[in-house]
Amino acid sequence: MKACTLIMLALIIGLVGATALAGDRGTPDEAKAMAIKAAKYLKDVGPDKAFAAFDVKDNEWHDRDLYVYVLAPDATVLAHGGIAGYIGKSIASLKDVDGNSIAGLINAIPDQGWAEYKWQNPVTKAIELKTSYAVKVGDDHVVVGAYK
């Protein structure tokens, strides 16, 4: 009886911990909504104002592990709310663990849609499936991704 109680307690603690971790992560639906909203913002205010806003971590364009980035057709990162060091650099050679080109997947989206790839989650440090929603604005793509 005592062993059964300990096992149940461990399971409950594990479930509570997993639920808490899930609350710290954005969902694919939230990523899609943010990407669509960011694309509209870019259209409304133009690239100078929008890119400056997307690059800031403490505003509406950064929520938990969700952030906006903008990718040019030549794979140059025009704005990045997660890693400022990517701004102005090409990610053409950046591939996931299966050899998929991240920029290639994003830039292949004709209007708006999903790209999936495996990427290291900066929080868990594990390779996880990431799904990114991209919206084409002019020639560029506004992107927000979430880990599944």
C-alpha positions in Angstrom: 0.0 0.0 0.0 2.8 2.4 0.9 4.6 1.7 -2.4 1.4 2.3 -4.3 1.0 5.7 -2.6 4.5 6.7 -3.4 4.1 5.8 -7.0 0.9 7.8 -7.3 2.5 10.8 -5.6 5.5 10.6 -8.0 3.0 10.5 -11.0 1.1 13.5 -9.7 4.3 15.5 -9.2 5.4 14.6 -12.7 2.1 15.6 -14.2 2.1 18.9 -12.3 5.6 19.6 -13.4 4.9 18.8 -17.0 1.8 21.1 -16.9 3.8 23.9 -15.4 6.4 23.5 -18.2 3.8 23.5 -20.9 2.5 26.8 -19.5 5.9 28.3 -20.0 5.8 27.5 -23.7 3.9 29.1 -26.6 1.6 26.9 -28.7 1.5 26.6 -32.5 -1.8 28.4 -32.5 -0.3 31.3 -30.5 2.7 31.4 -32.9 0.4 31.6 -35.9 -1.7 34.4 -34.3 1.5 36.3 -33.4 2.9 35.9 -37.0 -0.3 37.1 -38.6 -0.5 40.1 -36.2 3.2 40.9 -36.8 2.7 40.8 -40.6 -0.2 43.2 -40.3 2.0 45.5 -38.1 4.8 45.4 -40.7 2.4 46.3 -43.5 0.8 49.1 -41.4 4.0 50.8 -40.0 6.7 49.8 -42.5 10.0 48.0 -42.0 12.0 50.6 -40.0 9.5 50.8 -37.2 8.4 47.2 -37.3 11.9 45.7 -37.3 13.0 47.9 -34.4 9.9 46.7 -32.4 10.4 43.0 -33.3 14.0 43.1 -32.1 13.0 44.1 -28.5 12.4 41.3 -26.0 10.0 43.1 -23.6 7.0 43.9 -25.7 4.1 42.3 -27.5 6.4 40.6 -30.0 8.0 38.4 -27.4 5.9 36.1 -25.3 7.6 33.3 -23.3 9.5 31.3 -26.0 7.6 33.0 -28.9 9.3 35.8 -30.8 9.1 37.3 -34.3 11.8 37.2 -36.9 11.8 38.4 -40.5 13.6 36.6 -43.2 14.6 38.0 -46.7 14.5 35.9 -49.8 18.3 35.7 -49.8 18.1 34.2 -46.2 19.3 37.4 -44.6 17.7 37.9 -41.2 16.2 41.4 -41.1 14.8 41.3 -37.6 15.1 38.7 -34.8 13.4 38.9 -31.4 15.2 35.9 -30.0 18.9 36.2 -31.1 20.1 39.7 -31.9 23.3 38.2 -33.4 21.4 36.9 -36.4 20.3 40.3 -37.5 21.9 41.3 -40.8 23.4 37.8 -41.3 22.5 35.1 -43.7 21.2 31.8 -42.4 21.3 30.1 -45.8 23.7 27.4 -44.5 21.7 26.9 -41.2 20.3 23.3 -41.2 18.4 21.2 -38.7 19.7 17.8 -37.5 18.1 16.1 -40.5 19.9 18.4 -43.0 16.8 20.6 -43.8 17.6 24.2 -44.7 15.6 26.4 -42.3 15.7 29.4 -44.7 14.8 27.1 -47.6 11.7 25.7 -45.8 10.5 29.2 -44.8 11.2 30.9 -48.2 9.3 28.0 -50.0 6.1 29.2 -48.3 4.2 31.1 -51.1 1.8 33.2 -49.0 1.5 31.8 -45.5 1.9 28.5 -43.8 3.9 26.1 -41.7 7.5 24.9 -41.8 8.6 22.1 -39.5 12.1 21.2 -38.5 14.1 19.8 -35.6 15.8 22.4 -33.5 17.5 22.6 -30.1 15.1 24.1 -27.6 17.1 26.8 -25.7 15.2 26.0 -22.5 15.3 22.2 -22.4 18.5 21.9 -24.5 16.9 18.9 -26.2 16.4 18.6 -30.0 12.6 19.0 -30.5 10.2 19.4 -33.3 9.6 23.1 -34.0 6.8 24.4 -36.2 7.1 27.9 -37.5 4.3 29.9 -39.1 5.4 32.3 -41.8 3.5 35.1 -43.5 4.9 36.6 -46.7 4.9 40.4 -46.7 6.3 41.7 -50.0 9.3 39.5 -50.6 10.1 38.8 -47.0 8.6 36.3 -44.5 7.5 37.2 -41.0 8.0 34.1 -38.8 7.1 32.9 -35.3 7.8 29.3 -34.2 6.7 27.1 -31.3 8.1 23.8 -30.1 5.8 20.9 -30.2 
